[in-house]
Amino acid sequence: MTDSMSRHEYEQMRATENRLWWFRALHAYLLRFLSHDVSSGQTALDVGCGTGGFMQQLAGRGYATTGLDVSLLAATLSRERGLSQVIVGSANELPLASESFDLVVSVDVLEVGPVAPQKLAAEAWRVLKPGGRGLFVMAAHQWLLSEHDRAVGSVRRYNLQQMQVLFTVQGFKVVRATYLFAALFPPMAVWKLLNPPRKDEPLGEAVSDVRLPHPLVNGLLSAISALEIPLHPGLRLPFGTSALVLVEKK
């Protein structure tokens, strides 16, 4: 499996991951779906860990974490955070032992071109221990495919029903399913519709939305998106720009 993101995008991610409103909100949402009481020795795998932002959150929660990414640069940037257990490999064929993790997380990987969603779901099932859980997030709604998606190598976006089918067919039980970023869905959707993928320019010239806005804008968007945090995991939101499923290997 080849890497579909440019060096510039990884460097932008590393530079903004701790400060950009979107990353901060996303990580806060995800942590709400994870147990606050992590017993000693529980293991977590972050498939497509990128530059290690959420993997660091998992380690802080108490998990013994392993990260995997197809990009050597991403793995290197993750290790620079002090995350030593990061390997380079394909999400389609995880180079890891069966039934070795209590938790598998994958955020914004299922939509990437070289990734086969069915293979990733099957591999997550294989490496999870019986009773283990998986937390998966994917950009929602194919009609929102934008220039940002093109810049980060995304070619597909699923709705929540498609996400649930992907994992139930594999044998998982869906524990929770919801959309994310509901409060900001209207303006974000308009922005994406106004910035459709441009097929008439080289792929290397595509630029993502991963950059810090003015501090006042960043603060405002952070405050608005934070309103959603208490709603998770109890409430199933009917719309949003990302789809999330929490599944269990029964």
C-alpha positions in Angstrom: 0.0 0.0 0.0 1.5 3.4 -1.0 1.3 6.6 0.9 -1.2 9.1 -0.6 -0.3 12.2 1.5 2.5 14.6 0.7 5.4 15.5 3.1 3.9 19.0 3.4 0.6 17.6 4.8 2.3 15.5 7.4 4.4 18.4 8.5 1.2 20.6 8.7 -0.5 17.9 10.8 2.4 17.7 13.2 2.6 21.5 13.5 -1.1 22.0 14.2 -2.4 18.8 15.8 -2.2 20.1 19.4 -3.7 23.6 18.6 -6.1 23.4 15.7 -9.7 23.5 16.8 -10.7 20.5 14.6 -8.1 18.1 16.1 -8.7 19.2 19.6 -12.5 18.7 19.3 -12.1 15.4 17.5 -9.8 14.0 20.2 -12.1 15.2 22.9 -15.1 13.5 21.2 -13.2 10.2 20.8 -12.0 10.0 24.4 -15.6 10.1 25.5 -16.2 6.7 23.8 -13.3 5.1 25.7 -13.2 3.6 29.2 -11.9 6.0 31.9 -10.8 3.0 33.9 -8.0 1.3 31.9 -6.6 -1.7 33.7 -2.9 -2.3 33.7 -1.5 -3.9 30.6 -4.5 -3.1 28.3 -3.2 -2.7 24.7 -4.3 -0.3 22.0 -3.4 -0.1 18.3 -3.8 3.1 16.4 -4.1 2.1 12.7 -3.0 5.1 10.6 -1.6 6.9 13.6 -0.3 9.8 11.4 1.9 12.1 13.5 0.8 10.6 16.8 -1.6 13.1 18.3 -4.4 10.7 19.3 -1.9 7.9 20.0 -0.4 10.2 22.7 -3.9 10.7 24.1 -4.4 6.9 24.3 -1.0 6.5 26.1 -2.1 9.3 28.6 -5.3 7.3 29.3 -3.2 4.3 30.4 -3.1 2.1 27.3 0.1 0.4 26.2 0.0 1.8 22.7 1.2 0.7 19.3 1.0 2.9 16.3 1.0 1.9 12.6 1.3 4.1 9.6 2.2 3.5 5.9 4.4 6.6 6.0 7.9 6.5 7.3 7.8 10.3 7.9 4.6 10.0 10.0 6.1 7.2 12.0 9.2 9.3 12.6 7.2 12.3 13.7 5.2 10.1 16.1 8.4 8.8 17.6 9.6 12.4 18.2 6.6 12.7 20.6 8.3 10.0 22.7 6.0 7.2 21.3 8.5 4.4 20.7 6.2 1.7 19.6 5.4 2.9 16.0 5.8 0.6 13.0 5.5 1.2 9.3 3.0 -1.0 7.6 -0.2 -1.4 5.6 -3.7 -1.1 7.1 -4.8 -3.8 4.7 -2.3 -6.3 6.1 -1.4 -5.6 9.7 2.0 -7.0 10.5 0.8 -8.0 14.0 -0.2 -11.1 15.8 -3.8 -12.2 16.0 -5.8 -11.5 19.2 -3.1 -9.2 20.6 -5.0 -5.9 21.3 -7.8 -4.8 23.6 -8.6 -1.8 21.5 -8.1 -0.9 17.9 -8.6 2.7 16.8 -8.6 4.1 13.2 -9.3 7.7 12.5 -9.8 9.0 8.9 -8.1 6.1 7.3 -11.0 4.1 5.8 -11.5 6.9 3.2 -7.9 6.9 1.9 -7.5 5.6 -1.7 -5.0 2.7 -1.1 -7.0 1.4 1.9 -9.6 -1.4 1.3 -12.2 -0.8 4.0 -13.3 -4.5 4.0 -9.6 -5.6 4.5 -9.1 -3.1 7.3 -12.2 -4.2 9.1 -11.2 -7.9 8.7 -7.7 -7.1 10.0 -9.1 -5.2 13.0 -11.2 -8.3 13.8 -8.1 -10.5 13.5 -5.9 -8.6 15.9 -8.5 -7.8 18.5 -8.9 -10.1 21.5 -12.3 -11.6 22.1 -14.4 -8.9 23.8 -12.0 -6.2 22.4 -13.4 -3.0 21.0 -12.8 -0.9 17.9 -13.3 2.8 17.4 -13.5 3.9 13.8 -14.0 7.4 12.3 -14.5 8.2 8.7 -15.3 11.4 6.8 -19.1 11.4 6.1 -21.2 11.7 3.0 -19.7 11.2 -0.5 -21.4 14.4 -1.7 -19.0 16.4 0.6 -15.9 15.2 -1.2 -13.7 18.3 -1.4 -10.3 19.7 -2.4 -9.3 18.9 1.2 -10.0 15.2 0.6 -8.0 15.3 -2.6 -5.0 16.8 -0.7 -5.0 14.1 1.9 -5.7 11.2 -0.5 -9.3 10.5 0.4 -11.5 9.1 -2.3 -14.6 7.9 -0.4 -16.9 9.1 2.4 -19.5 6.8 4.1 -22.7 7.7 5.8 -23.4 6.1 9.2 -25.4 3.2 7.8 -22.6 2.3 5.4 -20.2 2.4 8.4 -22.4 0.1 10.4 -22.8 -2.4 7.6 -19.0 -2.5 7.0 -18.4 -3.8 10.5 -21.5 -5.9 11.2 -20.8 -7.9 8.0 -17.4 -8.7 9.5 -19.1 -10.0 12.7 -18.7 -7.0 15.0 -21.5 -5.8 17.3 -22.1 -2.1 16.9 -22.1 -0.6 20.4 -22.4 3.1 19.5 -22.9 4.9 16.2 -23.1 8.6 15.6 -22.1 11.6 13.5 -19.6 14.1 14.8 -19.3 17.9 14.3 -23.0 18.4 14.2 -23.0 22.0 15.5 -20.7 23.1 12.7 -22.1 20.8 10.0 -23.9 23.6 8.0 -21.0 26.0 7.5 -18.5 23.1 7.1 -20.7 21.5 4.5 -21.1 24.8 2.6 -17.3 25.3 2.7 -16.7 21.8 1.2 -19.3 22.3 -1.5 -17.7 25.5 -2.5 -14.3 23.8 -2.7 -14.9 20.6 -4.8 -12.0 18.5 -6.0 -10.1 20.1 -8.9 -9.4 17.5 -11.5 -7.5 20.0 -13.8 -4.4 20.5 -11.6 -1.6 18.2 -10.5 -2.3 16.3 -7.3 0.8 17.7 -5.6 -0.7 21.2 -5.8 -3.8 20.3 -3.8 -3.9 21.9 -0.4 -5.8 20.7 2.6 -7.7 22.6 5.3 -5.1 21.6 7.9 -3.7 25.0 8.9 -4.2 27.3 11.8 -6.7 30.1 11.3 -6.6 33.5 13.1 -6.5 32.8 16.9 -9.9 34.4 17.3 -11.4 32.2 14.7 -9.7 29.1 16.1 -11.0 30.0 19.6 -14.5 30.5 18.4 -14.6 27.2 16.4 -13.1 25.5 19.4 -15.8 26.9 21.7 -18.7 25.9 19.3 -17.4 22.4 18.8 -16.9 21.9 22.5 -20.7 22.3 23.0 -21.0 18.8 21.5 -18.6 17.1 23.9 -21.2 16.4 26.7 -23.5 14.8 24.1 -21.1 11.9 23.6 -21.4 8.9 23.9 -25.0 8.9 25.0 -26.7 10.8 22.1 -26.8 9.6 18.5 -26.5 12.8 16.4 -28.4 12.7 13.2 -25.9 14.6 11.0 -22.3 15.7 10.9 -19.2 15.8 8.8 -17.7 12.6 10.3 -19.2 9.2 11.1 -18.1 7.2 14.1 -18.8 3.6 15.2 -17.7 1.9 18.4 -17.8 -1.9 17.8 -17.1 -5.0 19.9 -15.7 -8.4 18.9 -18.2 -10.8 20.5 
